[in-house]
């Protein structure tokens, strides 16, 4: 399993992202799309682009040891 950071290109207080723990990038995108789509149902003016244009920003795959990211501003 890996942890993926996925964005949809929208900006709120920072870059709108989700974290997904999945076996591969394809599955992570599938999970993220579902979560973004659920969120878009609260705000109908967001439209399909809110959950269809997703990008994986990063992935973390060494989950056997402790680690921490650098300071992130998104």
N, C-alpha and C positions, 0 to 999 in steps of 0.2 A: 504494500500500500504506500501511496505517496500523498503528500498534501500539496494541493494546487491553489494558487491565488488567481482568481478569474475576475476580469472586469468587463463591463458592458460599454465603456466609453462615456458614461454619464458622470457628472460631478455634482456632489451635494456639498457638504462641508469639506469634502475631499473626494478622491476618486472612488466611485461606487464599486465595491468588490464583494466577492464571497470567497470563503475558503472551502475547499472540497477535499475530503479524504477518499481516495478511490484507487482502484488497481491500475488505471491507465488514464491518459489525457482524454480519450474519447468519453469514458464514463464520467470523468470529472465535469466535462462540458455538458453532458446530459443532465447531471444533477444540478449544475449551476443554472442551466436554462430553465429547469422546472422551478427553482427557487426564485429566479428573476421574474418568471411569468406569474407566479403567485403574488409577488410584490406589485407587479404592474396592474393586476386586477383591482387593487385599491386605488389606483390613479389612472383611469381610462385614457387620459390625454397622453400618457407615455407612448402608447402604440407598440407595435410589434418589434420595432427596433430596440426596445428596452431589453428584450430577451433573445433576440436572434443574432445580434452582432457581438459575439463574445470573443475574448482573447485571453489566453493563458499568459499571465505575467511572469510567473515563476513556479517552480516546483521544488519540493523538499523531499528527499528520498532516504536520508540517513536517519531512520527513526529508532535505531537501536541505542543511540547515545543521546545525552542531553545536548541541546543546542538552542541558540537564540538568534533571531535575525538582527540586522542593524536597525537603527531607528528609521521608521517608515512614515512618510507624510502623504498618505493617500487614503 
